[in-house]
Amino acid sequence: MESTKSGEAIAPEKVQSDLPLRSQVEDKAMESSQQSPNAPKPQSPKASQPKKSKSKDSKPDTEKSKAKPSNATKVNREPSKAQGESAASALPDFVIRRNKLFDELKRRGDAEILEKEHPIINVVLDLGLDKDGKPRPAMPVAAKAWESTPGSFLRHVDKDITSDVVLAKVNGKDLWDLDRPLEHDCRVSYIPFSSAEGRNVFWHSSAHVLGEAAECQYQCLLSHGPPVEQGFFYDMAIGEGQVVKEADWSPLESKASKYFKEKQPFERLHVSIPDLKEMFGYSKYKMYYIENLLPPEGSTVYKCGTLVDLCLGPHIQNTSKIKAFQIMKNSSCYFRGDKNDDSLQRIYGVAFPDKRQMVEHKKFLEEASKRDHRKIGIDQDLFFFNELSPGSAFLLPHGTIIFNALQKLLRSEYQKRGYQEVQSPNMYDVELWKKSGHWQHYQDDMFGLDVEKRKWALKPMNCPGHCLMFGHRERSYRELPLRMADFGVLHRNEASGALHGLTRVRRFQQDDTHIFCTQDQITQEIEGLFDFLKCIYGLFGFPFKLKFSTRPEKYMGDLDTWNAAEAKLKDALNTFTASGGGQWELNEGDGAFYGPKIDITISDALKRDHQCATIQLDFQLPQNFELEYMTAEMAAKPKAPDQNEAKADPPAASRGPKPPGPGHARPVMLHRAIIGSFERFMAILTEHFAGKWPFWLSPRQVLVIPVMPTVNDYVEEVQRLLKVHKMHVDIDISGNTMQKKIRTGQLQQYNFIFVVGAQEKESRSVNIRNRDDQETQSKGELIPLDEAIQKLKVLKKERRLINSI
C-alpha cells in the first residue's frame, strides 16, 4: 500500500497557496497534506551559516523538507534604526522598489489585455444544489473573453447562494479568482467559505494580510504563509536577536483591521523569472523558491495593499471580506524545516467572514483541546514518546489493548472476505526500490543502512515486497483475485519538526492490503471494498465521503486501459450510491500517475475530516516487476520468428519490461487501506470518543470496588471470573475511601464500576454503575453476577457503541 510518510493513504491534493506549502506543516495534527512518494524534490545549494533566534513561546518546529536556501542573495537581518510605532509603520526601501516594479509590470499587463480581442464566449453558471439537495438549473450568461469575470455574474444570482461565496471554479477543476477575467468557453461554479476549498483560500488571503502587517511592523523578510487545518501562519526573518512577543499581537491585529477597512483588492499578475529575480532579489528565501520551485515560464504574484508576494492563488476579492481576525500563537521554526538552516519566527492566526464564526471557533478549540489525544494518552497511560527514538510510539499495556482489538477486528473481517495475511521483510536491498521506482524519488524519506558492502533500506511501504511474493512462482487465473494483507512495521524518515503525537510518526503499522486481479474483476473488488468501508466505519459511527480522482496530464499506460478502468470505478461508485451509500465527488485530473483512485474521508465527533482509506488502481508496479498469471486459454506455442524478421535482442539495459508470455496476462494491482496507520487511527478514535472507549475496545472495561475490606475475597473472585472471559478488569482494595475509589474509576473512564458489599457477596450479585448513565452513579443496578457476565460478553461480541447492558 503506498501512503504518506505518516501512514495515511496517499492522496495528492492540489493546494492553491504559497509555493512552500508543498512541504508539510507540523500544525496539521489529523491530516495531512499528502503527496505521492514519486514526486521529485528540488535540490538546492547549502545556505550560509544560519543566524539563530529562539522564541520564548516554544521550540523550533520544522516542515517536511531537507532543502536549504540559496546563497544567491544576502539577507539584511539588521533591525531598523527607527524606533517606535511610526518607524515600524514606515515601508522599508526593498518594499518600495518591489512594489514599484509590480505596478510597472501590472500596467504593461493590463495594456496587453486591452489590446487582445474580446470575443463573445459561452459561459454557463453551475449553481449547485438547492435546500432540498436537488440540482439547480444551469444558468447561461452573456460574457466576453478577457473582460467578464466570475464575480461580475453574481449580481444575477440569488443572495442565499452568493452570501458565502469566496472564489470560483472553472470547468470543475481550476480554482479561479472572482475578479480574474475568463479566457474561453467554460462552466463556472462558486465555492463557499463553508467548503474546505473555500476556507483554505480565505485563510490563505488572511495570511497575506498578516504578512503585510508583519512587513510593516518588523521590516522583516517574509518566507511563506500557507493555510493550515485551523487557520494560517506566516514565517519571517526579523532583526538579529529579536523574537515575536505576545505584546506584538495587538499592534499586528490593529494593522490588519485597518487593512480590512481599506478594502484592499488582491491583484494577480504573471511575472517572468528574470523579473521575479529583480522583484525579490532582496530576499534569499524568495530567491530559493524562484530558483528551485518555479517553472521556466515564471509564476504569478499577488499584491494586497503594500504586500507583493510569490503566490499561486487564488484569493478573495478584497480584504473587506474578512470580518474577524485573531493571532493565536507564535513560535520559532527552521527555514524549509532544516535544523541547520536559518531560524525564523512563525505567527499563527485565524480569520472568518463573520464574527459569530470566530466565537464558535474558540468553543471548538476549547473542546478539541480537551480531546487532544496526546493529553488523553498520558492521562490514560496509553503511550509515550522518548527522544532516544523520536517519532516512534511506546505503546503501554492499555494502548496495546486498543491496538490489538483493532487488529483482531480486521483479522475477523479478513477471514470472512477471503484475505490472506502475509508477513514480508522489514529491510531490502535498494535494488528493490530502484526496480519499483521509489528510490529515484523517495530515498530521502527512507532509512538507509550499509551492511556487508551493500546498501539497504527499511521499508516505507509494502507494495514492492508483495509484488515479489506474487511473482515468486507461477500464478493461475484460478488464484485471482489474490488479496494479500500485511500488518508489517513501516519506517519513514519524517522531519523532526513534522512529528506530532500519534498522527505523524516515523515507525508505524498499517492495515495494508494489495489485491491482484484481472481487469474484469475490478468492479466486484471495488464494490467489496465499499462494503468493507461501511462495516468498519459504521462500528465507530464515522460517516464517510468518497472522492474519485481521474487520469492526470502525465500518466503511465495507454488511454484505452485508463478509460476502461475509470469506467469500472464509476460503475462501482454509482452502484454504491444507488444502494444508499451516498453521493461521490469527481476530482478530475488528480489521479496518481499509475492509475485512478478513490480517496475516502471520515468525519469525527467535532465534524473534522480525516482521510484514512484509499483505493488505488496501479498498472505500473505489475509492469515494473513483470508480473503475470496463466490465463484460461491454453498457452499457445510461440511462433518461430521469420528469418527475415529475426533481430538481435537489444541490450538488457535498454529493454523495457518484458510483456507477458503466450497464454499469460498482466494482473491489475489494487492498493487498499481502511484505517490507514494504526497509530493515526488510534489518535482519531481517542479524540472522537474523548477517551470514553466503547466496551469492546476499552482497556478499562470493569473496576471492582469493595464496600468494606471483609468482601475483598469476593472482589478478587469477581475479577478472576471476568478475566476467564478475556475482559480487562481491575480491582481497588487499597485503603482509600469507597467514594474516592469510585471517583478515581470515573476519571479513568472505566465502562462499568462494580460495587460489592455484604449483600452482593451473599447473593452473588454486583451493583453496577454505568459510565454513560448518570442515573446509576449514585446507586447502581443490582444484577446477579452470572447474568452480568453474560451481558458483558454479548456487549463485547457485538462491538456496540452504546455502553449499556
VOGU-3710 file (C-alpha; in Angstrom, 3 decimals, decimal comma):
1> mestksgeai> 0,000/0,000/0,000  1,543/3,322/-0,966  0,832/6,053/1,517  2,106/9,230/3,060  5,059/9,219/5,365  2,864/9,286/8,468  0,990/6,189/7,395  -2,211/7,627/5,967  -3,011/6,587/2,445  -1,665/8,715/-0,369
11> apekvqsdlp> -3,975/11,460/-1,603  -2,056/14,046/-3,621  -4,007/17,290/-3,405  -3,565/20,463/-5,417  -3,414/23,104/-2,710  -3,796/26,599/-4,098  -1,454/28,505/-1,846  2,066/29,807/-1,446  4,683/27,645/-3,140  6,348/26,412/0,067
21> lrsqvedkam> 3,069/24,762/1,093  4,311/21,785/-0,884  6,196/20,845/2,273  4,358/19,539/5,326  3,476/21,739/8,301  3,612/20,427/11,850  0,336/22,068/12,768  -1,773/19,560/10,806  -2,473/17,084/13,559  -5,060/14,905/11,742
31> essqqspnap> -4,320/15,027/8,214  -2,097/15,967/6,416  -1,209/17,475/3,207  -0,370/14,389/1,193  1,959/13,901/-1,723  2,969/10,972/-3,874  6,310/9,412/-2,945  7,194/9,552/-6,624  7,163/13,352/-6,703  10,740/14,663/-7,098
41> kpqspkasqp> 12,173/17,111/-4,578  14,216/20,145/-5,580  17,906/20,192/-4,866  19,460/23,369/-3,568  22,864/24,631/-2,545  23,755/24,839/1,108  22,973/28,049/2,873  25,425/30,151/4,773  25,695/29,594/8,484  22,262/30,427/9,889
51> kkskskdskp> 21,645/33,074/12,473  19,659/31,516/15,282  16,912/33,148/17,242  14,718/31,495/19,819  11,089/32,146/20,507  10,220/32,414/24,133  6,999/30,508/23,495  8,120/27,183/22,055  10,875/25,098/20,497  11,603/25,394/16,808
61> dtekskakps> 9,241/23,400/14,634  10,053/22,203/11,172  8,445/21,188/7,944  8,897/18,228/5,656  11,882/19,281/3,621  15,562/18,742/3,637  16,339/21,500/1,137  18,315/24,584/2,054  18,120/28,147/0,791  20,295/29,557/-1,917
71> natkvnreps> 23,190/31,840/-1,168  22,361/33,842/-4,276  21,179/36,800/-2,277  22,494/38,061/1,035  19,899/38,958/3,590  19,938/42,092/5,679  18,682/40,877/9,047  19,504/44,072/10,943  16,637/45,831/12,721  15,579/49,259/11,549
81> kaqgesaasa> 17,297/52,239/13,139  13,962/53,964/13,607  12,144/53,108/16,808  8,513/53,071/17,886  5,221/52,575/16,061  5,798/55,276/13,495  9,134/53,789/12,451  7,680/50,268/12,346  4,917/51,503/10,053  7,371/53,047/7,593
91> lpdfvirrnk> 7,937/50,959/4,486  11,500/49,671/4,030  13,286/50,506/0,782  13,075/46,960/-0,594  9,275/47,096/-0,327  9,119/50,401/-2,208  11,367/49,091/-5,009  9,480/45,806/-5,236  6,076/47,438/-5,377  7,222/49,986/-7,947
101> lfdelkrrgd> 8,295/47,167/-10,265  4,992/45,359/-9,694  2,990/48,466/-10,600  5,022/48,948/-13,770  4,568/45,320/-14,855  0,881/45,434/-13,967  0,331/48,466/-16,208  2,012/46,625/-19,072  -0,047/43,506/-18,443  -3,315/45,426/-18,308
111> aeilekehpi> -2,414/47,204/-21,551  -1,739/43,877/-23,255  -5,143/42,567/-22,153  -6,838/45,677/-23,541  -5,174/45,047/-26,903  -6,425/41,453/-27,068  -9,604/40,586/-28,909  -12,575/40,191/-26,565  -14,812/37,708/-28,391  -18,168/36,529/-27,095
121> invvldlgld> -17,743/33,294/-25,116  -20,260/30,784/-23,842  -20,381/30,698/-20,053  -22,753/28,548/-18,004  -23,192/29,025/-14,257  -23,489/25,836/-12,225  -25,294/26,925/-9,058  -25,043/23,665/-7,145  -27,808/22,095/-5,071  -30,876/23,751/-3,550
131> kdgkprpamp> -32,034/23,363/0,066  -33,688/20,045/-0,804  -30,474/18,656/-2,260  -31,668/18,882/-5,867  -29,504/20,406/-8,652  -30,404/23,994/-9,519  -30,954/24,736/-13,220  -27,808/25,760/-15,110  -27,730/29,483/-15,991  -26,202/30,623/-19,321
141> vaakawestp> -24,819/34,180/-19,158  -23,518/36,660/-21,708  -19,744/37,028/-21,463  -16,635/38,298/-23,245  -13,168/36,765/-23,129  -10,550/38,732/-21,142  -13,289/41,001/-19,778  -16,061/39,104/-17,958  -15,202/37,740/-14,510  -16,965/35,134/-12,343
151> gsflrhvdkd> -17,627/37,877/-9,797  -19,465/40,000/-12,355  -22,152/37,299/-12,724  -23,015/37,230/-9,016  -25,492/40,079/-9,443  -27,666/37,654/-11,432  -27,642/35,051/-8,647  -29,824/34,846/-5,521  -28,255/36,218/-2,336  -28,764/32,944/-0,475
161> itsdvvlakv> -26,188/31,478/-2,884  -23,743/34,401/-3,102  -23,593/35,428/0,566  -20,928/32,832/1,408  -19,009/32,776/-1,904  -15,208/33,013/-1,688  -13,995/32,052/-5,158  -14,997/30,341/-8,396  -14,167/27,045/-10,046  -13,848/26,785/-13,825
171> ngkdlwdldr> -14,796/23,592/-15,665  -14,973/21,699/-12,404  -11,234/21,742/-11,698  -9,477/25,142/-11,882  -9,869/27,412/-8,851  -10,334/30,985/-10,103  -10,286/34,459/-8,549  -13,706/36,089/-8,674  -12,155/39,162/-10,317  -9,939/37,298/-12,789
181> plehdcrvsy> -11,211/37,571/-16,411  -12,357/34,385/-18,098  -10,496/33,386/-21,250  -12,577/30,717/-23,050  -15,944/28,983/-23,147  -16,417/27,420/-19,738  -18,665/26,283/-16,949  -18,389/28,297/-13,726  -19,346/27,182/-10,232  -18,932/29,028/-6,932
191> ipfssaegrn> -17,088/27,875/-3,826  -18,365/28,997/-0,393  -16,355/29,549/2,775  -18,167/26,595/4,308  -16,281/24,237/1,966  -12,720/23,051/2,610  -11,507/24,741/-0,594  -13,237/27,972/0,359  -11,738/28,028/3,850  -8,255/27,329/2,500
201> vfwhssahvl> -8,448/30,254/0,094  -9,967/32,575/2,708  -7,268/31,701/5,248  -4,565/31,963/2,619  -5,742/35,501/1,816  -5,818/36,279/5,543  -2,208/35,081/5,770  -1,270/37,698/3,153  -2,854/40,354/5,352  -0,800/39,085/8,297
211> geaaecqyqc> 2,296/39,214/6,074  1,536/42,812/5,120  1,152/43,774/8,787  4,344/41,934/9,787  6,360/43,511/6,975  5,341/46,958/8,198  5,731/46,101/11,891  9,128/44,404/11,793  10,500/45,422/8,358  11,120/41,687/8,092
221> llshgppveq> 11,849/39,265/5,265  8,850/37,011/4,701  9,276/33,335/3,874  5,838/31,855/3,229  2,318/31,873/4,649  0,006/28,943/3,856  -3,393/27,944/5,226  -3,349/25,062/7,691  -6,030/22,935/9,313  -7,271/25,583/11,742
231> gffydmaige> -6,202/28,889/10,172  -2,874/30,020/8,725  0,637/31,099/9,614  3,430/33,253/8,218  7,168/32,622/8,622  9,566/35,547/8,671  13,136/36,583/9,448  13,185/39,578/11,753  16,107/41,544/13,205  19,099/39,752/14,694
241> gqvvkeadws> 18,356/38,691/18,272  14,703/39,720/18,061  11,722/37,440/18,589  7,990/37,890/18,223  6,385/38,545/21,594  2,782/38,236/22,687  2,810/42,010/23,216  3,238/42,334/19,419  -0,045/40,592/18,668  -2,325/43,543/19,371
251> pleskaskyf> -0,432/46,010/17,091  -0,449/43,424/14,309  -4,199/42,875/14,727  -4,762/46,660/14,694  -2,887/46,977/11,417  -4,898/44,113/9,938  -8,175/45,782/10,997  -7,065/48,944/9,227  -6,397/46,973/6,035  -9,850/45,397/6,181
261> kekqpferlh> -11,450/48,840/6,249  -9,323/49,906/3,280  -10,946/47,182/1,157  -7,595/46,303/-0,402  -8,044/44,260/-3,617  -5,973/41,168/-4,398  -4,285/41,888/-7,738  -2,948/38,982/-9,763  -0,004/39,215/-12,181  2,048/36,635/-14,077
271> vsipdlkemf> 5,771/37,512/-13,939  8,771/36,067/-15,805  11,715/34,524/-13,934  14,096/37,460/-14,680  11,517/39,965/-13,407  10,814/37,813/-10,352  14,516/37,791/-9,502  14,620/41,564/-9,811  11,435/41,922/-7,759  12,532/39,651/-4,890
281> gyskykmyyi> 16,319/39,838/-5,138  16,489/41,314/-1,629  15,376/38,000/-0,042  17,268/34,721/-0,186  14,065/32,972/0,920  12,092/34,143/-2,102  15,103/33,543/-4,319  15,209/29,928/-3,163  11,587/29,422/-4,245  12,217/31,173/-7,586
291> enllppegst> 15,339/29,169/-8,367  14,101/25,760/-7,208  10,325/25,544/-7,360  9,123/27,617/-10,297  8,756/26,532/-13,938  10,911/28,277/-16,585  7,987/30,406/-17,780  7,656/32,106/-14,395  4,754/32,287/-11,992  2,119/34,547/-10,521
301> vykcgtlvdl> 2,446/37,128/-7,783  -0,336/38,831/-5,846  -0,469/42,329/-4,455  -2,547/43,202/-1,411  -2,068/46,718/-0,065  1,692/47,142/0,360  2,434/43,410/0,166  3,574/41,778/-3,062  4,237/38,067/-2,705  5,024/34,975/-4,754
311> clgphiqnts> 1,767/33,070/-4,846  -0,196/30,620/-6,985  -3,518/31,945/-5,686  -6,423/32,246/-5,953  -7,618/34,795/-3,395  -10,720/36,518/-2,122  -11,789/39,701/-3,915  -10,637/42,166/-1,269  -9,782/42,467/2,422  -13,203/43,792/3,429
321> kikafqimkn> -14,486/40,198/3,255  -12,534/39,470/6,459  -14,729/40,406/9,447  -12,913/38,637/12,302  -9,143/38,186/12,647  -7,058/36,998/15,572  -3,471/35,908/16,217  -3,461/32,615/18,091  0,188/31,889/18,904  3,770/32,295/17,759
331> sscyfrgdkn> 6,822/30,084/17,720  10,188/29,684/16,064  10,853/27,349/13,114  13,582/26,476/10,649  13,549/27,608/7,045  12,494/24,664/4,874  12,400/22,518/8,018  16,179/22,110/8,175  17,665/22,498/11,658  20,972/23,556/10,066
341> ddslqriygv> 19,276/26,492/8,383  18,014/29,909/9,461  15,779/30,083/12,487  12,660/32,078/11,602  9,702/33,411/13,543  6,249/31,945/12,860  2,958/33,670/13,673  -0,316/31,710/13,620  -3,714/33,290/13,085  -7,302/32,574/12,152
351> afpdkrqmve> -9,950/34,671/10,396  -13,614/34,444/9,412  -16,147/36,278/7,226  -18,497/36,507/10,228  -17,752/37,405/13,871  -20,101/34,675/15,116  -17,874/32,123/13,448  -14,904/33,323/15,497  -16,875/32,747/18,713  -17,854/29,265/17,547
361> hkkfleeask> -14,262/28,548/16,548  -12,971/29,378/20,033  -15,511/26,982/21,536  -14,392/24,351/19,059  -10,735/24,852/20,008  -11,604/24,529/23,695  -13,377/21,210/23,075  -10,618/19,997/20,763  -8,048/20,773/23,471  -9,947/18,601/25,948
371> rdhrkigidq> -9,957/15,767/23,420  -6,289/16,079/22,416  -5,036/12,504/22,055  -1,629/13,479/23,431  -3,206/14,627/26,708  -5,597/11,672/26,962  -2,777/9,307/26,051  -0,839/10,457/29,113  -3,885/10,599/31,410  -4,963/7,069/30,461
381> dlfffnelsp> -1,438/5,641/30,305  -1,805/4,597/26,644  1,531/5,613/25,096  4,544/7,881/25,385  7,498/9,084/23,302  11,190/9,263/24,139  13,936/11,311/22,496  16,073/8,181/22,221  13,692/7,082/19,433  11,890/10,185/18,109
391> gsafllphgt> 8,690/9,590/16,195  8,293/6,031/17,481  5,462/5,477/19,937  5,922/3,306/23,011  2,525/1,641/23,337  1,923/0,842/27,001  -0,260/-2,120/28,064  -3,502/-0,144/27,851  -2,592/1,290/24,447  -1,609/-2,158/23,210
401> iifnalqkll> -5,033/-3,494/24,214  -6,649/-0,950/21,876  -4,164/-1,760/19,096  -4,818/-5,496/19,428  -8,596/-5,008/19,457  -8,405/-3,091/16,167  -6,168/-5,737/14,637  -8,494/-8,522/15,829  -11,445/-6,727/14,222  -9,668/-6,517/10,882
411> rseyqkrgyq> -8,471/-10,123/11,036  -12,016/-11,316/11,659  -13,182/-9,417/8,582  -10,251/-10,702/6,514  -11,335/-14,267/7,256  -14,900/-13,516/6,125  -13,814/-11,661/2,970  -11,189/-14,004/1,554  -7,991/-12,149/2,507  -4,705/-13,960/3,096
421> evqspnmydv> -2,434/-12,477/5,736  1,272/-12,447/4,912  4,486/-11,216/6,503  7,251/-9,593/4,495  10,798/-8,457/5,384  11,479/-5,108/7,021  14,723/-4,448/5,169  15,527/-4,749/1,460  18,459/-4,143/-0,832  17,914/-0,797/-2,546
431> elwkksghwq> 17,771/-2,622/-5,885  14,165/-3,475/-4,992  13,278/0,203/-4,567  15,057/1,108/-7,802  13,018/-1,505/-9,628  9,754/-0,241/-8,116  10,653/3,374/-8,922  10,601/4,600/-5,327  14,338/5,019/-4,857  14,623/7,675/-7,554
441> hyqddmfgld> 12,123/9,984/-5,873  11,704/8,765/-2,294  15,132/7,825/-0,949  15,432/10,929/1,246  12,389/9,736/3,157  13,789/6,246/3,769  16,134/4,991/6,463  19,200/3,540/4,757  21,780/1,101/6,093  25,135/-0,169/4,841
451> vekrkwalkp> 25,596/-3,868/5,579  28,332/-6,091/4,090  29,133/-3,530/1,405  25,537/-3,428/0,208  23,063/-0,577/0,511  19,804/-1,451/2,284  16,713/0,462/3,371  13,918/-0,123/5,872  10,645/-0,485/4,016  8,367/2,598/3,962
461> mncpghclmf> 5,588/0,648/2,195  4,693/-2,979/1,480  3,759/-2,944/-2,201  7,147/-3,873/-3,791  7,556/-6,757/-1,348  4,081/-8,015/-2,192  4,984/-7,910/-5,877  7,908/-10,227/-5,086  5,528/-12,548/-3,241  3,117/-12,645/-6,178
471> ghrersyrel> 5,887/-13,262/-8,699  7,949/-15,839/-6,828  6,104/-18,715/-8,571  3,732/-19,418/-11,446  0,250/-17,987/-10,833  -3,032/-19,163/-12,338  -6,154/-17,165/-13,107  -7,900/-19,510/-10,648  -5,982/-17,838/-7,791  -7,320/-14,385/-8,657
481> plrmadfgvl> -8,340/-12,201/-7,037  -5,420/-12,677/-4,642  -5,849/-10,435/-1,584  -2,615/-10,008/0,434  -2,939/-8,379/3,869  0,123/-7,261/5,831  0,380/-5,646/9,286  4,157/-5,257/8,981  6,131/-2,427/10,587  6,982/0,502/8,277
491> hrneasgalh> 9,514/3,314/8,710  9,565/6,731/7,085  12,069/9,490/7,732  9,797/12,331/8,821  11,444/15,671/9,579  11,695/16,080/13,344  9,539/19,197/13,428  6,750/17,481/11,479  6,334/14,791/14,148  3,072/15,207/16,028
501> gltrvrrfqq> 1,876/12,708/18,622  0,487/9,565/17,006  -0,685/11,388/13,892  2,747/11,818/12,302  5,364/9,281/13,273  8,432/7,554/11,855  7,545/3,994/12,837  4,015/2,697/12,243  1,838/-0,191/11,088  -0,991/-0,207/8,543
511> ddthifctqd> -3,918/-2,421/7,616  -2,147/-2,741/4,309  -3,635/-4,849/1,519  -2,803/-5,379/-2,138  -5,290/-7,116/-4,382  -4,030/-8,726/-7,589  -6,912/-9,257/-10,010  -7,957/-9,297/-13,654  -9,437/-6,312/-15,487  -12,848/-8,000/-15,352
521> qitqeieglf> -12,674/-8,337/-11,560  -12,030/-4,660/-10,793  -15,683/-3,660/-10,334  -16,554/-6,516/-7,985  -13,430/-5,870/-5,910  -14,231/-2,165/-5,570  -17,820/-2,977/-4,542  -16,453/-5,396/-1,948  -14,174/-2,675/-0,577  -17,109/-0,258/-0,266
531> dflkciyglf> -18,932/-2,863/1,812  -15,778/-3,272/3,930  -15,687/0,502/4,499  -19,317/0,587/5,627  -18,709/-2,288/8,025  -15,617/-0,809/9,729  -16,580/2,851/9,813  -20,107/2,008/10,907  -18,741/0,350/14,056  -17,227/3,664/15,125
541> gfpfklkfst> -20,067/5,911/13,988  -17,981/7,579/11,261  -19,848/8,973/8,239  -17,595/8,988/5,180  -17,303/10,653/1,779  -15,819/9,411/-1,496  -13,732/11,384/-3,979  -12,924/9,866/-7,363  -9,696/11,129/-8,960  -9,194/10,535/-12,689
551> rpekymgdld> -6,292/10,466/-15,158  -3,747/13,282/-14,668  -1,991/15,087/-17,516  1,111/12,939/-17,070  0,180/9,297/-16,781  1,562/5,835/-17,407  -0,072/3,336/-19,765  -2,397/3,561/-22,724  -5,541/5,659/-22,901  -7,897/2,730/-23,554
561> twnaaeaklk> -6,779/0,981/-20,368  -7,322/4,159/-18,346  -10,768/4,757/-19,837  -11,823/1,184/-19,123  -10,534/1,354/-15,546  -12,233/4,682/-14,853  -15,498/3,359/-16,279  -15,336/0,372/-13,929  -14,693/2,607/-10,908  -17,590/4,879/-11,887
571> dalntftasg> -19,884/1,869/-12,223  -18,904/0,720/-8,736  -19,398/4,215/-7,301  -22,814/4,582/-8,939  -23,878/1,161/-7,660  -22,772/2,195/-4,173  -24,784/5,430/-4,431  -27,854/3,608/-5,733  -27,726/1,260/-2,737  -27,915/4,220/-0,328
581> ggqwelnegd> -24,189/4,733/0,122  -24,269/8,477/-0,511  -23,023/10,737/-3,305  -19,445/10,731/-4,542  -17,360/13,670/-5,767  -15,438/13,805/-9,038  -11,893/15,158/-8,823  -10,809/15,349/-12,448  -7,140/15,016/-13,303  -5,950/14,293/-9,748
591> gafygpkidi> -5,342/10,554/-10,012  -1,934/9,019/-9,414  0,276/8,682/-12,485  -0,055/4,894/-12,292  -3,870/4,712/-12,082  -7,146/6,330/-10,949  -8,004/6,327/-7,257  -10,786/6,826/-4,733  -9,992/8,753/-1,547  -12,237/8,278/1,470
601> tisdalkrdh> -12,575/10,827/4,275  -14,315/10,219/7,590  -15,875/12,863/9,826  -15,346/12,725/13,601  -17,450/13,953/16,527  -16,137/17,514/16,028  -17,012/17,409/12,298  -13,332/17,314/11,334  -12,451/15,386/8,203  -9,679/12,803/8,202
611> qcatiqldfq> -8,505/10,738/5,283  -7,689/7,202/6,354  -8,789/4,983/3,499  -7,758/4,906/-0,115  -8,385/2,640/-3,081  -5,869/2,956/-5,909  -5,602/1,128/-9,212  -1,997/0,505/-10,254  -0,859/-0,541/-13,726  2,783/0,441/-13,154
621> lpqnfeleym> 4,127/-1,896/-10,441  2,907/-5,137/-12,083  4,707/-3,963/-15,215  7,902/-2,962/-13,381  8,047/-6,400/-11,752  6,887/-8,195/-14,940  4,076/-9,927/-13,035  1,897/-12,343/-14,961  -0,594/-15,165/-14,470  -1,677/-18,086/-16,622
631> taemaakpka> -4,977/-17,342/-18,370  -7,845/-19,748/-19,003  -6,740/-20,232/-22,611  -4,184/-22,913/-23,328  -0,698/-21,480/-23,694  -0,069/-21,309/-27,402  3,260/-22,484/-28,724  5,323/-19,412/-29,632  5,525/-18,794/-33,347  9,034/-19,178/-34,659
641> pdqneakadp> 10,266/-15,830/-35,969  10,615/-15,448/-39,709  14,263/-15,462/-40,723  13,838/-12,070/-42,364  12,169/-10,629/-39,256  14,535/-12,059/-36,703  16,635/-9,443/-34,999  19,138/-9,495/-32,206  17,711/-8,780/-28,760  18,507/-5,301/-27,540
651> paasrgpkpp> 20,847/-4,980/-24,579  19,133/-5,751/-21,252  19,736/-2,205/-20,020  17,772/-0,747/-22,924  14,852/-3,183/-22,779  11,612/-2,220/-21,113  9,518/-4,635/-19,037  9,078/-7,993/-20,733  5,491/-8,483/-21,999  3,507/-11,459/-20,658
661> gpgharpvml> 4,282/-14,725/-22,385  1,846/-16,723/-24,524  -1,225/-17,787/-22,536  -0,375/-15,277/-19,800  -1,655/-11,829/-18,829  -0,624/-8,954/-16,585  -2,635/-8,567/-13,355  -4,023/-5,263/-12,130  -2,903/-4,216/-8,639  -5,245/-2,561/-6,145
671> hraiigsfer> -3,676/-0,680/-3,227  -6,106/-0,554/-0,335  -6,230/0,623/3,289  -9,282/1,066/5,506  -7,975/2,573/8,740  -4,535/3,552/7,391  -1,883/3,592/10,101  -2,961/2,088/13,420  -1,205/4,879/15,311  -3,009/7,652/13,486
681> fmailtehfa> -6,347/5,864/13,662  -5,899/5,432/17,411  -5,334/9,194/17,682  -8,509/9,874/15,692  -10,511/7,434/17,824  -9,134/8,908/21,058  -10,341/12,380/20,089  -13,579/11,111/18,526  -14,610/9,300/21,720  -12,881/11,855/24,017
691> gkwpfwlspr> -11,252/8,916/25,795  -14,607/7,237/26,529  -13,908/3,980/24,719  -16,644/1,592/23,574  -16,647/-1,531/25,750  -15,154/-3,877/23,134  -12,243/-1,502/22,513  -11,730/-0,275/26,059  -8,552/-1,070/28,033  -10,502/-0,389/31,256
701> qvlvipvmpt> -13,741/-2,281/30,979  -14,604/-3,036/34,614  -13,404/-1,801/38,015  -14,491/-3,786/41,069  -14,631/-1,902/44,377  -15,424/-3,323/47,841  -17,668/-1,506/50,312  -15,615/-2,916/53,192  -12,402/-4,992/53,470  -14,303/-8,106/54,573
711> vndyveevqr> -15,543/-8,634/50,997  -12,123/-8,338/49,346  -12,141/-12,083/48,674  -15,392/-11,711/46,681  -13,881/-8,747/44,783  -10,930/-10,930/43,745  -13,289/-13,764/42,761  -15,309/-11,408/40,523  -12,080/-10,287/38,875  -10,990/-13,873/38,219
721> llkvhkmhvd> -14,348/-14,851/36,694  -14,363/-11,842/34,345  -10,761/-12,454/33,280  -11,680/-16,007/32,311  -13,854/-14,382/29,632  -10,928/-12,189/28,484  -12,230/-8,952/29,952  -9,982/-6,157/31,190  -10,790/-5,940/34,890  -9,086/-4,104/37,725
731> idisgntmqk> -9,840/-4,044/41,434  -9,217/-1,390/44,073  -8,697/-2,877/47,521  -6,498/-0,005/48,672  -7,043/1,900/51,913  -8,820/4,804/50,180  -12,436/5,559/50,938  -15,071/3,951/48,733  -16,117/7,335/47,351  -12,554/8,185/46,389
741> kirtgqlqqy> -12,169/4,789/44,678  -15,369/5,384/42,705  -14,298/8,899/41,736  -10,888/7,668/40,590  -12,560/4,982/38,453  -14,877/7,558/36,898  -11,952/9,818/35,989  -10,141/6,866/34,431  -13,215/6,234/32,237  -13,960/2,647/33,272
751> nfifvvgaqe> -17,025/1,489/31,326  -18,552/-0,109/34,399  -17,795/0,075/38,107  -18,951/-2,901/40,181  -19,505/-2,004/43,834  -19,897/-5,026/46,096  -20,687/-5,333/49,789  -22,004/-7,966/52,162  -25,405/-8,088/50,417  -23,816/-8,573/46,976
761> kesrsvnirn> -21,437/-11,250/48,310  -24,248/-13,170/49,958  -26,489/-13,040/46,859  -23,585/-13,405/44,410  -24,575/-10,236/42,627  -22,949/-6,931/41,701  -24,064/-3,310/41,933  -23,235/-1,792/38,538  -22,529/1,872/37,784  -22,558/2,667/34,067
771> rddqetqskg> -20,094/5,346/32,931  -22,589/6,781/30,439  -25,746/6,538/32,570  -25,955/9,247/35,193  -28,905/7,583/36,922  -26,657/4,703/38,008  -23,958/6,914/39,539  -25,500/7,384/42,983  -26,555/3,762/43,381  -26,107/1,244/40,624
781> elipldeaiq> -28,358/-1,538/39,445  -28,171/-4,851/41,375  -27,666/-7,739/38,911  -26,754/-11,405/39,511  -23,076/-11,947/38,728  -23,659/-14,695/36,144  -26,210/-12,524/34,324  -23,840/-9,535/34,348  -21,040/-11,653/32,850  -23,303/-12,931/30,072
791> klkvlkkerr> -24,489/-9,415/29,218  -20,917/-8,120/29,098  -19,906/-10,995/26,805  -22,704/-10,053/24,382  -21,785/-6,352/24,549  -18,173/-7,198/23,690  -19,011/-9,687/20,943  -21,451/-7,328/19,180  -18,977/-4,431/19,364  -21,752/-1,997/20,212
801> linsi> -21,053/1,730/20,557  -23,664/2,253/23,280  -22,283/1,446/26,715  -25,284/-0,416/28,061  -26,092/-3,945/29,236
//
